[in-house]
Amino acid sequence: MPKDYNLTTELHPDKNAFDLSHNHYTTLKMGGLYPVCWHECLPGDIFTLDFQALVRVQPMLGPYNEQFNCRLTCFFCAYSIAME
């Protein structure tokens, strides 16, 4: 006798390709770690990220003779950890 759950077919929906691109304008102090992008996600979600940055600094009296590094890093943090 066949089981009913063996006769059902699995649903495999197509993937959606929503464009989640956006701009983020802000003023930050140097040397800090700041969240500039956050997205809610569900298990199984797939993201492809591409960051671009345009950094402007205030005019100075003399030239800036040091190296300036801007690092954009992506992290995942679960809500259970973030809300503690």
LOTILO-776255 format. One record per atom (N, C-alpha, C, O): atom name; x, y, z. Coordinates in pm, 1 decimal. Each point is the difference from the previous one (the first is absolute). Example, Ala and Ser with C-alpha at 12.3 -4.5 7.8 and 13.67 -1.06 7.14 Angstrom:
2
("N",(1319.0,-569.0,780.0))
("CA",(-89.0,119.0,0.0))
("C",(90.0,120.0,0.0))
("O",(103.6,-1.9,66.5))
("N",(-138.6,106.9,-138.5))
("CA",(82.0,119.0,6.0))
("C",(-77.0,109.0,73.0))
("O",(50.9,110.8,16.9))
END
This chain:
84
("N",(84.1,-117.3,0.0))
("CA",(-84.1,117.3,0.0))
("C",(89.5,124.7,0.0))
("O",(80.0,17.9,91.8))
("N",(-92.5,68.6,-193.7))
("CA",(86.0,117.3,-7.1))
("C",(-41.3,105.2,103.5))
("O",(-117.5,14.6,33.6))
("N",(216.6,56.7,14.6))
("CA",(-26.0,109.2,94.3))
("C",(-34.4,125.9,-77.9))
("O",(51.4,21.8,-109.8))
("N",(-137.8,60.7,166.3))
("CA",(-41.1,123.2,-67.7))
("C",(115.4,98.6,-15.4))
("O",(7.5,71.5,-100.0))
("N",(81.9,-67.2,197.9))
("CA",(108.6,97.0,-10.2))
("C",(102.8,-40.1,-104.7))
("O",(80.2,84.1,-40.7))
("N",(-79.1,-207.4,-3.9))
("CA",(89.7,-40.8,-108.0))
("C",(-52.8,41.8,-136.4))
("O",(76.4,6.8,-96.3))
("N",(-205.8,21.1,86.7))
("CA",(-60.9,36.4,-127.7))
("C",(4.8,150.7,-26.5))
("O",(-24.7,43.2,-112.6))
("N",(55.7,36.1,213.3))
("CA",(2.7,145.0,-20.2))
("C",(129.8,40.8,-69.1))
("O",(103.4,-65.4,13.6))
("N",(-112.0,173.8,-86.8))
("CA",(119.2,52.7,-67.5))
("C",(55.0,117.0,80.5))
("O",(-74.8,71.9,66.3))
("N",(204.1,-54.0,-72.5))
("CA",(63.3,110.7,70.7))
("C",(-6.8,125.7,-85.5))
("O",(9.4,-5.6,-122.6))
("N",(-25.8,117.0,188.8))
("CA",(-1.2,128.2,-69.0))
("C",(140.6,57.7,-0.6))
("O",(63.6,9.2,105.0))
("N",(-15.4,28.7,-219.6))
("CA",(130.3,64.9,-14.0))
("C",(-23.5,133.9,-69.5))
("O",(11.3,8.9,-122.2))
("N",(-44.0,96.0,199.3))
("CA",(-28.3,128.3,-63.5))
("C",(125.1,59.4,-63.0))
("O",(112.0,-26.0,44.0))
("N",(-133.0,105.3,-147.0))
("CA",(111.7,69.9,-63.6))
("C",(53.6,106.0,95.5))
("O",(-70.9,47.2,88.9))
("N",(196.5,-11.0,-108.9))
("CA",(60.8,102.6,82.8))
("C",(-43.3,137.3,-49.8))
("O",(-11.9,22.9,-120.4))
("N",(-11.1,67.3,213.8))
("CA",(-30.4,137.8,-34.6))
("C",(129.7,78.6,-6.8))
("O",(95.1,-30.1,72.2))
("N",(-90.9,128.7,-156.8))
("CA",(120.0,82.5,-14.6))
("C",(-38.5,145.5,26.3))
("O",(-6.6,81.0,-92.4))
("N",(-18.9,-48.9,219.2))
("CA",(-33.1,136.6,36.2))
("C",(126.6,83.8,3.1))
("O",(104.5,-44.9,47.1))
("N",(-114.8,166.6,-97.5))
("CA",(112.6,92.6,3.9))
("C",(-4.8,74.3,132.7))
("O",(-86.7,85.0,20.3))
("N",(178.6,-116.0,69.6))
("CA",(2.7,61.2,132.9))
("C",(103.3,111.3,9.6))
("O",(39.9,37.4,110.3))
("N",(4.1,16.1,-223.9))
("CA",(102.8,103.7,2.6))
("C",(-56.9,128.9,59.9))
("O",(-117.3,32.7,-18.2))
("N",(202.4,38.1,89.0))
("CA",(-39.9,124.9,63.0))
("C",(124.9,82.4,31.9))
("O",(112.3,-50.3,-2.8))
("N",(-134.8,176.7,32.9))
("CA",(108.4,90.7,39.2))
("C",(-8.5,24.9,149.6))
("O",(-108.2,-3.4,58.6))
("N",(221.9,28.3,1.8))
("CA",(6.4,28.7,143.2))
("C",(92.7,118.9,19.8))
("O",(121.9,-12.7,-12.1))
("N",(-179.9,128.1,42.5))
("CA",(78.5,121.3,22.3))
("C",(8.9,24.4,149.5))
("O",(-101.7,-0.1,69.4))
("N",(222.0,20.9,-20.0))
("CA",(17.2,20.3,142.9))
("C",(130.5,72.1,27.9))
("O",(83.9,15.4,-88.8))
("N",(-67.4,28.4,211.7))
("CA",(123.3,60.6,46.7))
("C",(52.8,-86.2,113.6))
("O",(-72.9,-27.6,95.3))
("N",(198.1,-15.2,-103.8))
("CA",(58.6,-89.6,99.5))
("C",(133.2,54.6,46.3))
("O",(65.3,76.6,-70.9))
("N",(-25.7,-116.8,190.5))
("CA",(132.6,32.9,50.3))
("C",(96.3,-110.7,-39.6))
("O",(-39.6,-116.0,-11.1))
("N",(164.2,150.8,-9.9))
("CA",(99.1,-98.9,-41.1))
("C",(33.1,-94.3,114.9))
("O",(-1.8,39.5,116.6))
("N",(32.0,-164.8,-150.9))
("CA",(44.6,-96.9,97.6))
("C",(-110.1,-78.9,66.3))
("O",(26.8,-71.1,96.9))
("N",(-148.4,80.2,-144.0))
("CA",(-110.1,-71.5,62.8))
("C",(-52.9,-112.4,-86.0))
("O",(34.1,-11.4,-117.7))
("N",(-118.0,-71.9,177.6))
("CA",(-68.0,-108.4,-69.3))
("C",(-148.0,34.4,-2.5))
("O",(-64.4,3.1,104.9))
("N",(9.6,22.8,-223.1))
("CA",(-135.6,49.7,-13.1))
("C",(-82.4,-90.6,-91.4))
("O",(48.1,-39.2,-106.4))
("N",(-171.3,5.1,145.5))
("CA",(-86.9,-75.2,-91.1))
("C",(-57.5,95.0,-105.5))
("O",(-61.3,101.0,34.5))
("N",(80.2,-132.4,-159.1))
("CA",(-52.5,85.3,-106.6))
("C",(-97.5,-74.9,-90.2))
("O",(-60.1,61.1,-88.3))
("N",(43.0,-190.0,107.8))
("CA",(-91.3,-77.7,-83.9))
("C",(-52.7,-117.3,81.8))
("O",(78.9,-75.9,56.5))
("N",(-210.0,59.9,-49.1))
("CA",(-56.0,-115.3,69.1))
("C",(-125.8,-43.5,-73.2))
("O",(-81.9,82.0,-41.5))
("N",(69.1,-211.8,27.1))
("CA",(-114.2,-60.3,-68.0))
("C",(-53.7,-113.2,85.3))
("O",(76.3,-79.8,54.5))
("N",(-208.7,73.5,-43.2))
("CA",(-60.0,-114.7,65.9))
("C",(3.3,-116.7,-97.3))
("O",(-20.3,18.0,-120.1))
("N",(45.7,-136.8,171.7))
("CA",(6.6,-116.0,-87.8))
("C",(-61.9,-120.4,68.8))
("O",(-16.0,-2.9,122.0))
("N",(-17.6,-94.1,-201.0))
("CA",(-56.5,-126.0,45.8))
("C",(97.2,-112.1,-32.0))
("O",(84.9,16.2,-87.7))
("N",(-94.8,-129.7,156.5))
("CA",(88.5,-112.3,-33.1))
("C",(-15.3,-39.1,-146.6))
("O",(-111.6,-13.6,-50.2))
("N",(223.2,-4.0,-17.0))
("CA",(-1.1,-36.2,-141.2))
("C",(12.8,118.5,-94.1))
("O",(16.5,-20.0,-120.3))
("N",(-23.6,143.9,171.2))
("CA",(16.5,117.2,-85.8))
("C",(144.1,10.2,-46.9))
("O",(93.0,-32.8,73.5))
("N",(-75.8,78.3,-195.6))
("CA",(132.3,16.4,-59.0))
("C",(15.9,146.4,-40.7))
("O",(-85.9,56.1,-68.0))
("N",(196.2,4.8,110.1))
("CA",(28.8,139.1,-32.6))
("C",(130.4,7.2,-77.2))
("O",(95.5,-71.5,30.5))
("N",(-92.3,157.9,-130.2))
("CA",(123.2,33.8,-69.8))
("C",(24.4,148.4,26.5))
("O",(-79.3,84.5,-41.5))
("N",(187.9,-53.2,109.9))
("CA",(28.0,137.0,40.4))
("C",(113.2,58.0,-82.1))
("O",(97.8,-68.0,-31.2))
("N",(-112.6,194.9,-3.2))
("CA",(103.7,73.9,-70.9))
("C",(2.1,140.4,59.0))
("O",(-93.0,77.7,-21.7))
("N",(198.2,-44.7,96.0))
("CA",(9.7,128.7,66.2))
("C",(84.9,95.4,-81.4))
("O",(100.6,-38.8,-59.3))
("N",(-142.9,164.4,57.6))
("CA",(79.0,107.9,-57.2))
("C",(-2.7,115.2,99.2))
("O",(-102.1,23.5,64.6))
("N",(211.1,47.3,-52.0))
("CA",(6.2,109.7,96.2))
("C",(64.4,122.5,-63.1))
("O",(98.0,-10.3,-73.9))
("N",(-153.9,124.0,103.9))
("CA",(58.3,129.1,-36.9))
("C",(23.5,73.6,131.4))
("O",(-95.2,37.0,68.7))
("N",(221.3,-15.9,-33.9))
("CA",(35.1,61.3,127.5))
("C",(45.8,142.6,-26.0))
("O",(91.0,24.9,-79.1))
("N",(-155.7,67.0,147.1))
("CA",(39.8,140.9,-8.8))
("C",(45.2,45.3,137.0))
("O",(-63.8,-31.7,100.4))
("N",(173.3,105.4,-95.1))
("CA",(50.1,53.4,126.4))
("C",(-6.2,152.1,-5.7))
("O",(-6.0,59.8,-107.5))
("N",(7.5,1.3,225.5))
("CA",(-5.6,145.3,6.8))
("C",(130.8,60.6,-49.0))
("O",(105.7,-62.0,11.7))
("N",(-112.6,182.6,-66.3))
("CA",(123.9,65.6,-43.3))
("C",(92.8,26.0,118.8))
("O",(-45.7,30.5,110.1))
("N",(176.5,-42.9,-133.8))
("CA",(98.2,18.8,105.6))
("C",(95.1,113.4,-37.0))
("O",(9.7,41.1,-115.6))
("N",(59.6,7.5,217.6))
("CA",(94.5,108.3,-24.0))
("C",(120.2,-46.7,-81.0))
("O",(55.3,76.1,-79.3))
("N",(-15.3,-200.3,99.1))
("CA",(113.3,-55.7,-73.2))
("C",(-39.5,-133.1,-61.2))
("O",(-108.4,-51.4,27.1))
("N",(195.4,-4.2,-109.2))
("CA",(-32.2,-128.5,-62.7))
("C",(0.4,-113.5,102.2))
("O",(73.9,3.7,98.4))
("N",(-155.4,-101.8,-122.8))
("CA",(-9.2,-117.9,85.6))
("C",(106.7,-98.2,-46.4))
("O",(-14.1,-60.2,-106.4))
("N",(120.9,43.0,184.7))
("CA",(115.6,-78.0,-41.5))
("C",(0.4,-141.6,55.2))
("O",(106.1,-62.0,8.6))
("N",(-218.9,10.7,28.1))
("CA",(-9.3,-134.9,52.9))
("C",(-90.0,-83.6,-90.6))
("O",(-76.5,52.8,-80.8))
("N",(87.9,-183.5,96.4))
("CA",(-82.9,-90.5,-77.7))
("C",(-139.4,-6.8,62.4))
("O",(-14.1,-3.7,122.2))
("N",(-86.0,2.3,-205.3))
("CA",(-138.5,-5.2,45.1))
("C",(-61.8,-130.5,-50.2))
("O",(-6.0,-23.2,-120.7))
("N",(-39.5,-61.6,212.1))
("CA",(-62.4,-127.5,-36.2))
("C",(-146.2,1.1,41.3))
("O",(-34.4,42.0,110.5))
("N",(-50.1,-88.1,-199.1))
("CA",(-142.3,-16.0,29.0))
("C",(-34.7,-145.7,-28.2))
("O",(8.6,-44.5,-114.5))
("N",(-47.2,-29.1,216.4))
("CA",(-29.4,-142.7,-15.2))
("C",(-148.7,-22.9,22.2))
("O",(-54.5,38.8,103.4))
("N",(-10.5,-101.2,-199.5))
("CA",(-140.8,-37.4,11.5))
("C",(-6.5,-151.0,18.6))
("O",(44.6,-75.5,-86.5))
("N",(-99.5,31.8,197.8))
("CA",(-6.2,-141.1,34.2))
("C",(-143.8,-37.9,28.7))
("O",(-76.0,78.6,56.5))
("N",(39.3,-198.5,-95.4))
("CA",(-137.5,-46.8,16.9))
("C",(-4.4,-104.9,110.8))
("O",(82.8,-91.1,3.0))
("N",(-180.2,104.1,88.7))
("CA",(-18.3,-93.8,109.7))
("C",(-144.1,-48.6,1.7))
("O",(-89.9,69.1,-47.8))
("N",(67.8,-188.5,102.9))
("CA",(-134.0,-48.5,27.2))
("C",(-17.6,-7.5,150.8))
("O",(85.7,-52.7,71.0))
("N",(-195.9,105.1,-23.6))
("CA",(-28.0,-1.5,144.1))
("C",(-146.3,-38.6,18.6))
("O",(-88.4,65.6,-55.1))
("N",(61.9,-170.2,131.2))
("CA",(-136.8,-43.5,25.2))
("C",(-68.8,97.9,94.8))
("O",(65.4,65.0,81.5))
("N",(-197.7,-55.1,-92.9))
("CA",(-75.5,91.5,86.2))
("C",(16.1,-36.7,147.5))
("O",(2.7,88.9,85.2))
("N",(7.8,-216.5,-53.8))
("CA",(12.2,-40.4,139.5))
("C",(127.3,55.5,63.3))
("O",(2.8,27.6,119.9))
("N",(102.5,-11.1,-200.1))
("CA",(124.7,56.8,50.9))
("C",(-7.5,153.2,-0.3))
("O",(47.4,64.6,93.5))
("N",(-105.9,-7.4,-196.7))
("CA",(-4.7,145.2,-13.0))
("C",(-89.7,65.1,103.6))
("O",(25.0,114.2,38.5))
("N",(-128.0,-182.2,7.6))
("CA",(-95.4,59.0,93.0))
("C",(36.9,-20.2,146.5))
("O",(-75.9,40.4,88.2))
("N",(190.5,-101.7,-60.4))
("CA",(41.6,-18.9,140.1))
("C",(45.6,128.5,62.1))
("O",(38.3,1.9,117.0))
END
